[in-house]
Each structure stands twice: as structure tokens, then as C-alpha cells.
Amino acid sequence: MAGIQPSNGEEIKELSNEELALRVREGSAECFEELVRRFEGRLLKFLCHRGQTTHEAEDLLQDTFVRAYNKIEQYNGRWKFSTWLFTIAGRLACDQRRRPQKQSLDEVPEPSSKAENPLRIVSQQEEKDNLWKLAAELLSEDQYTALWLRYSEDMSVKEVSRVMGKTQSNVKVLLFRGRSALAEQLEKKAGADQEGWGQGVFAAGMGGG
């Protein structure tokens, strides 16, 4: 990489993710640090929601940034940097899940003392987190991942398809089936009187992470 003049902190914060990535290609360590700062929280949450323990997710997070830095020459500035980075994280997570895992005793979750009250999904401030928890229990991994990338990360269907390595048609099917299954389950659990209640809760609750 050819060296470039370092940017000051204020200038770096004003750059887009894609501009930062291109400067990293030119040798700017400061720009890479800014990308880590912007994405580490989002990536960690994404990896945790894919079923990894916190320890596994933290390891994968570090591996993702190392891989991204080492492969930065392959980044195409026409793509959204977030899509490229989440693709790396998703592939590393898939590779890790294919390897046999040993579960330590301290990683075994405590059994739930009672079923979660579904009304809390809409009645408490933490409704989004509760809704994502329900989705994780109810949906397949692919359906959940598609919904997470589309609604929590605000990616387009095209971007989701690139991250997941699937066609756009497959992603649309995953999104449709995931939304339908979740809305149906919400209506069943709440015993809604009004038709379409679950769809309304879904639309209001899924946005944002």
C-alpha cells in the first residue's frame, strides 16, 4: 500500500464508510480504526444473534476485522462497505458453526422458570429486543438472518443476498416466510381480536436494532 498523509480526527469522522475503506487501501491506519469504532458494536450484535456465545462472537469479531484489513485490496468501492464487511462476518460464522464445538458448563443456559409473556413484546420499552428474541426462537437461522440484515441493518434485498450468498428471490422468500410466521405467532399468543394485529406489531417493532 502506498502511504498517504494522515487525516485529522475531525476530517475522518466526516468521511463515509466507503471513503474510509478506500483510504485504508492507501495505508491509513487511522481510517481503519474509525471503521472498527463504527462497526464493532453492530457486528458483535449480529454475531451474537446468529447463535454464538459472547466469547465466540468476540473472537469472530476480531477475526472479521483482521480478515477485512488483510483483504482490503479486494474491496470494490462500488459496493457498500457494510455489505462487504457483514459478508466476511457471516462467512466466518458459518465456517465456525461447521466445526465441532465443545460446550463448557458455564455456557449452558439456565432453564427458563416460565414462558415469556408475549404481551410484554408490545407493552414494554424493550419491545424490539423481545420481538427479536421471539424471532430467534421461532424462525430458521436463514429466516432470522435475512430479517436481521433487512430490518436491523437496513440493508436492501440485494445487499442481504450478497451477505448470505443467496439469490435475491431466495431472500425475498425468506423474508416473506419469516414475517408471516412471526406475525401469525404474535396473533396466536396475544389472542388478538383485531385482524392484522400481529402484522402491525411486526412493522412497528422490527425496525432498528
C-alpha positions as CSV (number, residue, x, y, z in Angstrom):
1,M,0.0,0.0,0.0
2,A,1.3,3.4,-0.8
3,G,1.4,5.8,2.1
4,I,-0.9,8.8,2.3
5,Q,-0.9,11.9,4.5
6,P,-2.7,11.2,7.8
7,S,-6.1,12.8,8.2
8,N,-7.1,14.7,11.3
9,G,-9.8,13.3,13.6
10,E,-12.5,15.7,12.5
11,E,-12.0,15.0,8.8
12,I,-12.1,11.3,9.4
13,K,-15.4,11.4,11.2
14,E,-16.9,13.3,8.2
15,L,-15.9,10.6,5.7
16,S,-18.3,7.9,4.6
17,N,-17.6,4.2,5.3
18,E,-16.7,3.7,1.7
19,E,-14.3,6.7,1.7
20,L,-12.7,5.4,4.8
21,A,-12.2,1.9,3.3
22,L,-10.5,3.4,0.2
23,R,-8.2,5.3,2.4
24,V,-7.4,2.1,4.3
25,R,-6.4,0.6,1.0
26,E,-4.0,3.5,0.6
27,G,-2.4,2.8,4.0
28,S,-4.4,4.9,6.6
29,A,-4.4,3.1,9.9
30,E,-6.5,5.9,11.4
31,C,-9.3,5.3,8.9
32,F,-9.3,1.6,9.7
33,E,-9.6,2.4,13.5
34,E,-12.6,4.6,12.7
35,L,-14.2,1.8,10.7
36,V,-13.7,-0.5,13.7
37,R,-15.2,2.1,16.0
38,R,-18.3,2.4,13.7
39,F,-18.9,-1.3,13.2
40,E,-17.7,-3.3,16.2
41,G,-21.0,-2.9,18.1
42,R,-23.2,-3.7,15.2
43,L,-21.1,-6.7,14.2
44,L,-21.0,-8.1,17.7
45,K,-24.7,-7.9,18.0
46,F,-25.1,-9.5,14.6
47,L,-22.8,-12.4,15.5
48,C,-24.5,-12.9,18.9
49,H,-27.9,-13.1,17.3
50,R,-26.6,-15.8,15.0
51,G,-26.3,-18.1,18.0
52,Q,-22.7,-17.6,19.0
53,T,-21.8,-17.2,22.7
54,T,-20.5,-13.9,23.7
55,H,-16.9,-15.3,23.8
56,E,-17.3,-16.9,20.4
57,A,-18.8,-13.7,18.9
58,E,-15.9,-11.6,20.3
59,D,-13.4,-13.9,18.7
60,L,-15.3,-13.8,15.4
61,L,-15.5,-10.0,15.6
62,Q,-11.7,-9.8,15.9
63,D,-11.2,-12.3,13.1
64,T,-13.6,-10.3,10.9
65,F,-11.6,-7.1,11.2
66,V,-8.3,-8.9,10.7
67,R,-9.7,-10.6,7.6
68,A,-11.1,-7.3,6.3
69,Y,-7.8,-5.5,6.8
70,N,-5.8,-8.2,5.1
71,K,-8.3,-8.4,2.2
72,I,-8.9,-4.6,1.9
73,E,-7.3,-4.6,-1.6
74,Q,-10.2,-6.8,-2.8
75,Y,-12.8,-4.2,-1.6
76,N,-14.7,-2.7,-4.5
77,G,-15.6,0.9,-3.8
78,R,-18.8,0.5,-5.8
79,W,-20.2,-1.7,-3.0
80,K,-21.4,-0.5,0.4
81,F,-18.6,-1.2,2.8
82,S,-21.1,-2.5,5.4
83,T,-22.3,-5.2,3.0
84,W,-18.7,-6.3,2.3
85,L,-17.9,-6.4,6.0
86,F,-21.0,-8.3,7.0
87,T,-20.4,-10.8,4.3
88,I,-17.0,-11.6,5.8
89,A,-18.5,-11.9,9.3
90,G,-21.3,-14.1,8.0
91,R,-18.9,-16.5,6.2
92,L,-16.6,-16.7,9.2
93,A,-19.6,-17.5,11.4
94,C,-20.8,-20.3,9.1
95,D,-17.3,-21.8,9.0
96,Q,-17.1,-21.8,12.8
97,R,-20.5,-23.4,13.1
98,R,-19.4,-26.3,10.8
99,R,-16.6,-27.1,13.2
100,P,-17.3,-29.4,16.1
101,Q,-17.8,-27.3,19.2
102,K,-17.2,-28.2,22.9
103,Q,-19.6,-26.5,25.2
104,S,-18.3,-25.7,28.6
105,L,-20.6,-25.9,31.7
106,D,-20.6,-22.2,32.2
107,E,-22.0,-21.7,28.7
108,V,-25.1,-23.9,29.3
109,P,-28.0,-21.5,29.8
110,E,-30.2,-21.7,32.8
111,P,-33.6,-23.2,32.1
112,S,-36.4,-20.6,32.0
113,S,-38.6,-20.7,35.0
114,K,-41.7,-19.7,33.0
115,A,-42.6,-18.9,29.4
116,E,-42.2,-15.4,28.3
117,N,-45.3,-13.4,28.3
118,P,-45.9,-12.3,24.7
119,L,-47.8,-9.2,25.8
120,R,-44.5,-7.8,27.0
121,I,-43.4,-7.6,23.4
122,V,-45.7,-4.6,22.9
123,S,-46.3,-3.3,26.4
124,Q,-42.7,-2.6,27.5
125,Q,-40.0,-0.3,26.3
126,E,-37.8,-3.3,25.4
127,E,-40.3,-4.5,22.7
128,K,-37.8,-4.6,19.9
129,D,-35.4,-6.9,21.9
130,N,-38.3,-9.1,22.9
131,L,-39.5,-9.3,19.3
132,W,-36.1,-10.4,18.1
133,K,-35.9,-13.0,20.9
134,L,-39.2,-14.4,19.7
135,A,-37.9,-14.4,16.1
136,A,-34.8,-16.3,17.2
137,E,-36.9,-19.0,18.9
138,L,-39.4,-19.3,16.1
139,L,-37.6,-18.9,12.8
140,S,-35.0,-20.8,11.0
141,E,-31.4,-19.4,11.1
142,D,-31.7,-18.2,7.4
143,Q,-35.0,-16.5,8.0
144,Y,-33.8,-14.8,11.1
145,T,-30.6,-13.6,9.5
146,A,-32.4,-12.3,6.5
147,L,-34.8,-10.3,8.7
148,W,-32.0,-9.0,10.9
149,L,-30.0,-7.7,7.9
150,R,-33.1,-6.2,6.2
151,Y,-34.6,-4.5,9.2
152,S,-32.0,-4.1,11.9
153,E,-29.1,-3.3,9.5
154,D,-31.4,-1.6,6.9
155,M,-29.8,-3.5,4.0
156,S,-31.6,-3.8,0.7
157,V,-32.6,-7.2,-0.6
158,K,-29.7,-7.2,-3.0
159,E,-27.3,-6.5,-0.1
160,V,-28.8,-9.2,2.0
161,S,-28.4,-11.7,-0.8
162,R,-24.8,-10.8,-1.1
163,V,-24.1,-11.2,2.6
164,M,-26.0,-14.5,2.8
165,G,-24.7,-15.9,-0.5
166,K,-28.2,-16.5,-1.8
167,T,-30.2,-15.2,-4.8
168,Q,-32.5,-12.2,-4.3
169,S,-35.5,-14.4,-5.0
170,N,-34.4,-16.7,-2.2
171,V,-34.0,-13.8,0.2
172,K,-37.5,-12.5,-0.7
173,V,-39.0,-15.9,0.1
174,L,-37.1,-16.0,3.4
175,L,-38.3,-12.5,4.3
176,F,-41.9,-13.3,3.4
177,R,-42.0,-16.6,5.3
178,G,-40.2,-15.1,8.3
179,R,-42.6,-12.1,8.5
180,S,-45.6,-14.3,8.0
181,A,-44.6,-16.9,10.6
182,L,-43.7,-14.2,13.2
183,A,-46.9,-12.2,12.7
184,E,-49.0,-15.4,12.9
185,Q,-47.3,-16.4,16.1
186,L,-47.8,-13.0,17.7
187,E,-51.5,-13.0,16.9
188,K,-51.9,-16.5,18.3
189,K,-50.0,-15.7,21.5
190,A,-51.8,-12.4,22.1
191,G,-55.3,-13.7,21.2
192,A,-55.8,-10.6,19.2
193,D,-59.4,-9.6,18.4
194,Q,-58.4,-7.2,15.6
195,E,-57.4,-8.8,12.3
196,G,-53.9,-7.9,11.3
197,W,-52.7,-7.0,14.8
198,G,-49.6,-9.2,14.5
199,Q,-48.6,-7.6,11.2
200,G,-48.9,-4.1,12.8
201,V,-46.8,-5.1,15.8
202,F,-44.2,-6.6,13.5
203,A,-43.9,-3.5,11.3
204,A,-43.6,-1.3,14.4
205,G,-41.2,-3.4,16.3
206,M,-38.7,-4.9,13.8
207,G,-37.1,-1.6,12.7
208,G,-33.8,-0.8,14.3
209,G,-31.6,-3.0,16.4
